[in-house]
Amino acid sequence: MKIHGLLFRKILQAGYEALVRMESEVNAINVFPVADRDTGSNLVQTLGPAVQALPETPHLGNLLVALEDPLLESAQGNAGLIFADYLLGAAQDLAGETAVSASRFAETLRKCAAQARTAVAEPKEGTILTTMSAFAEGFAQEVREGGDVPDAWVRGLEQAKQALAETQEVLPVLKEAGVVDAGALGFVTWLEGGLHALLEASPKVEVQALLLNATGTSEIQHLLQQWGTSVVVISVDTRTRIHVHTAVPRAVLRHLVRHGILDRYEITPLPSDQSSSA
């Protein structure tokens, strides 16, 4: 699967909309580097003008280059400037690319995370920088193991969420306040919104599996509903059958083995007009 301009436009927009919904929550936990309760607003104000300026183009490089001036003009606050530089790194690295593969995008994510880090005079772990690096690492790991863009995004998001949870252990001020880092939460929120758009736009497959000695079947069902449609989970004694239409079959299987013994499974491609039917 290739990431092209129209797809990444949807990802950027959905990520921005997710930030708008979470703006007040991100503001409320902002205690580092200064407890001025504006990180969520700064991220929204940074991305807003850029998203509004996005052209309708299939050319990925042209789309990203169109972000440069709006981002530079609208970037606000510590997290806003860091996130702007992260996206500017993508624009610089992919300027001539019409569309890119998962492996090429993984390389870009690594460069973006590194560029954002160099923009900060005294970079700190336990911040948005840490979640950017974690996302890049998780995305690249999944690609190395054979995953395509949607599965890689999920894997990267999982590692970013883990890094987010750990920010409280890295920065004493966060632990004292009982919160995670606001900038890191903002970045993870953007990733979650972007994943929603990515899943909607990606080809689906049917996954059917038999799990033995399953635990947490309600948790399995909840997770599958986030990643797909036509979710059915039924159990008899120690056997649990699972059905889902999803764009991330590798993520589904990876999580199923955490809940039991994966006895067998089938993955079947779905016609595009049937990917959300029963």
N, C-alpha and C positions, 0 to 999 in steps of 0.2 A: 504493500500500500504506500502511495506517495502522499506527502503533504504538499498541497498546492495553495495558491493564493486564496481561493474561495473557501477552502477548508480552514485555513488558519485565520481567516477573517471571522468565521463563525466561532472559533476557539477564543479569539481575543474578545469578541463581543460578549460571549457567554461568561467568560471569566470576569469581565468588567461588571456585568449585571449581578453576578454573585457577590462581588465586593460591595456594590451598592446596597444589597440586602443585608450585608453583615457590617456595614459601616459603623453603626453605633456600638456593636459588640466589640469590634476591634478597637475603637476609641476608648472604651471603658477599661480595657486591660493595659493600656499604654503607660508603662512606668519606666521604660528604658529606651533611649539614654536619658530622656527627660520626661517626667510625668505630666505632660501637657495635654494628654487625652485627644490627640488629633491624628494619629497614624492612619486610621481608617479613612478619615476625610482627605488626608494628603494623598493616599493611594487612589481614591476615587477622582480627585481633582487632577491628578497626574494622568490617569488613563482616559478620562472623559473626552477631552478635546481630540486626543489621538484616535479614539474609537470612532468619533463622529466624522473624522476626516478620512476614514478608510475607503479606498476606492474599490469598486467591484471589478476585480481582475483575477484571472487564474494564475497570473505570474507571481510567484511567491516573493521573489526579490523586489519587484516593483511595489508590492503591497507593503513590505517592511520598510523600504526606503521612504515611502510616503508617511511613515510614522515619525521620522527623524525630527523634522522641524516642530510639529505639535508637541512631541515629548520634551524636547529641549526647552520649549517655551512654557509648558504647563507644569513641569516637574515641581513638586512641593515636598518639603520636609526631608528628613533623613531617609526613611523607607521609600518615599516617592522618587527621590533622585537615584537611589540604588536600583530600584525596579526599572526606572527609565533607562539607566545604563545597561541593564541586563538585556532589555529589548533592543537597544541600540547596537549591542554586540551581535545580536541575530541579524539585524539589518546590514551590518558591515560584513558579516561572514557569508551571507546568502544573497547579496545584492544581485548577482548575475544568474541566480538559479530560478528556473521556471517551477520546478517541483523537486522534492528531495526524498530519498529513501529513509527508512528508520535509522540505518547506520550513519548516514550523513547528518541527520538531525541530532543524533546522539553526540556526534562530534561538536556540533554547534552549541548544544546545551552546555557541554563542558567548557567551551570557550566563553560563553555568556556568564557562567558562574565565576570564572576566573577574572573576567573583565570587571564585573561588579565588585569583586573583592579588592581589586587594585584601585578602584575609585575612592575607597575609604582610607583616610590617612592612618587610622588605627583600627583595623578590622577586628571584630570580636566574634568568637564562636558563641553559639546560643542565640543567634539572631537570624534575620532573613537570609543572610549570607550562607548560614549553615543549611537551611532548608533548600536553597538553590543548588548547593553542591550535592546534597542528598538526592534530590530529584534527578540530577544529571547522572549520578552514579547508579541509581536504580534503573533508570531508563536504559543506560548502556549495558547493564548486566543482563537485562531481559533480552536485549537485541543480540548479545553474544550467545545467549542460550537458544536463540531461534525465534524469539517473539517478534511480531510486527508492531506497528505504531500503537494501536489501542492497548495491547497487552503491556507494552513498554511504558506507556503513560500511567497505567494502573500501578505497575511495579514501582515506578519513580514516585508516584503520589504516596504509596505506602511508606516508602523510605523517608519522604519528606514529612509525613505525619509522625513517624517515629522520632525524627529529629526535632520536630515541633514539641512533642511531649517531653523530650529531654532538655529543652532549653531551660526549664525550671531548675534542673540540676547543675547546669553550667554557669548560670548567672545568679549569684546570691540574692540580688535585688528582686528577681522574679520569684525565687523560692520564698522569700520573706513576705512578698505580697500575695503569694498563692495563685500566680497566673503564669501563662506561657508568654513568650515574646509576641508583641502585637504585630510587628512587621512580618515575622515568620508566619503568624496566623493569617495575615493578609495574603501572603504569597500562596499558602496552601489553599485558601479560599478561592483564589484565582485559578489554581490548578483544578480544583473540584468542578468549578463552573466550566472550564475548558474541556474536562473529561466528558461532561454531559453532552456537549455539542459534538465532540469526537465520536462518542458512541452512537449518537443519532445518525451521523453521516457515514458510518462504517458498514461494510457488508456483515451480515449476520450468519451464524451457523446454529444448528440445533445440537445441543449437548444433552445426552441421556446417560445416566450413570447409576450404578448400584453401589451403595456404601454399606459396609458391615459395621456393626457396633457403633453406630453414629451417636454423637453427642451434640447438643445444641442445635436441633433441627429448626427451631424458630429463628435462631441466628443465621443459619444457612439460608433460609427463605428470605429473610430481610436483606441479606447481602446480595443474593441473586436478583432481587427486585431492583437494586441499585444499578446492576450491570446488564439487565436484560428484561425480556418480556416472556409471557406464557410460562410463568414459573409455577411448577407443581412439585410438591414434596410430600410423599406418602411413606408410611412406615408400617411394617408388620414384624413383630418380635424384634429381632436384631438386624433386620434388613430395611434399608431406606432407598427408595427410588427417587431420582431427581430428573427434572426436565426443565430446560430453559433455552430460549433463543437469545443469543448474545454475540457481541463482537469481540469478546475477550475469553475465549475458551481456555487458554492456558491459565489465566487468573482464576477461573472457576475451578479447574482441577487442582490447582495449587492450594486453594482454600479448602476444598473438600477433603483432602488428605489430612488436614489439620483437625478434622472432625470425625474421622473414622478410617476404616480400611477400604481403599478404593478397589473393589472387586473387579469391576469392568466398566467400560464407558464407550460411547460411540459419538463421533463428531461428524455431522452431515451438513454440507453447504445448503443454504436456503436460497431460492430465487428471491430477487430483490423485492418483489411484490408480496412475498409471503413471510418476510423476516419477523413480523410482529403478530402473525396469526397463530392459532392453536395447533 
